[in-house]
Amino acid sequence: QVQLVESGGGLVQAGGSLRLSCTFSGSTFSLFVMAWHRQAPGAQRELVAALYNAHSTYYADSVKARFTISRDDARNTVYLQMSSLKPEDTGVYYCAAKLRTTKDYPYWGQGTQVTVSS
């Protein structure tokens, strides 16, 4: 059974940086597309960034040029480096995983809170 455990959230001032980590276990990490979603207070969960393979990534318009998703297959870990943080980046950030052949993300972490103060 795939398990995802996030870490690295916290409180940061606007303009600051944070790096989120997500450790994967229970299957072959390299077979999975990894992604970060977030849910702001009162809003729906949204896809922030996804890493399909070494040369294919997705970023929401709101985070382009500020966030970077990456993975370390040797450590079974995916990262989200967040810089130039804004108060609107506040929310719970969730790591998610799916096989390349599926549309939806069936595997989710428990989430980590990111709060950006103005």
N, C-alpha and C positions, 0 to 999 in steps of 0.2 A: 504494500500500500504506500503510495506516494505521500510523503510528509514534507511540509514547507514551514520553516521557522524564520521569521523576520527579526531583525535587530537594527539598532542604529537611530531610531527616532528620538525626538526630544524637542526642546524649546530653543529657538534660535531667533536672533533679531533679523529684521529685514535687511537684505543684502548679504547675509551670511550663507554658509554652506553646511551641508550634511551629507553623509554617505550611508545609505541603507544597504543592508546585506540580507540575503535570503539563502539559507542552507537547505539543500534538497536531499532527500533520502528515500529509499524504497524502490528504486528502479534505476534504469540507465539514463543518467542525466543528459548525455549528449543527444538522446533521441527526442528531447522535449523542447518546444518553444517556451521561452520564459518571458514573463511580462510583469509590469507593475501597474496596478490600478490604484485609484484613490477615491475616497468618499468624503466630501466636505460636509459640514453640518447642514442638514436640511436638503441635501442634494443627492442625486443618484450617483452610484459608483461609475467612474469613468476610466477608460484605458488611458494611461499616461505614456507608457513606453513599452515596446515589445522587441525582442531579439529573435529573429527567425533563423538566421544563420550568421556566419561571420561577416557577411556582406549585405545583410538586409535587416534594417531596423525600422521601427515606426515610432514617431513622437507626436503627441498631441500638439497642436499649434501653440497652445498656451505655454508649453515648456521647451519648445525648440530653441536650440542654442544655449540653453541654461542647464538642461538635464542630460546625462549620458548613462545609457544602460550598457552593461558589460557582463561577461561571465568568465569564470575560471573553472574549466572542466576538471582540472586536477583536484580542485577543492569542492566540486559540486555546489558552487555558489554563484549567485547572480547578484549584481550590485546596481544601485541607482545613485549616481553622483549628482547631487543637486547643488547648484550655485545660484547666486543672485536671487536668493529666495524672496518671495513676496508674501504678504499676509494672505493673499488668495490661494497660496499653495497649502495652507493649513488643511489638515484632514487626516484620516486614517489611511495609511498606505498598505496595500495588500500585494503580496507576491502571488503569482498564479502560474500554473503550468498546464500545457496540453501537448498532445502528440501533433506532429505536423499535419497529419491527415484529418484532424478534427477541427470543427469550427469554434466550438465553445471551450472555455477553460473549466475542466472539472475539478481541478485541484487548487486549493487556496490555503494560504497561511492564515494566522489568527489576526494579523494586522499590527501595525506599529504607528503610534500617534506622532504626527509632525505638527508643531505649532510654531507659526512665524509671527512674531510680534512687530508692531509698527513703531 
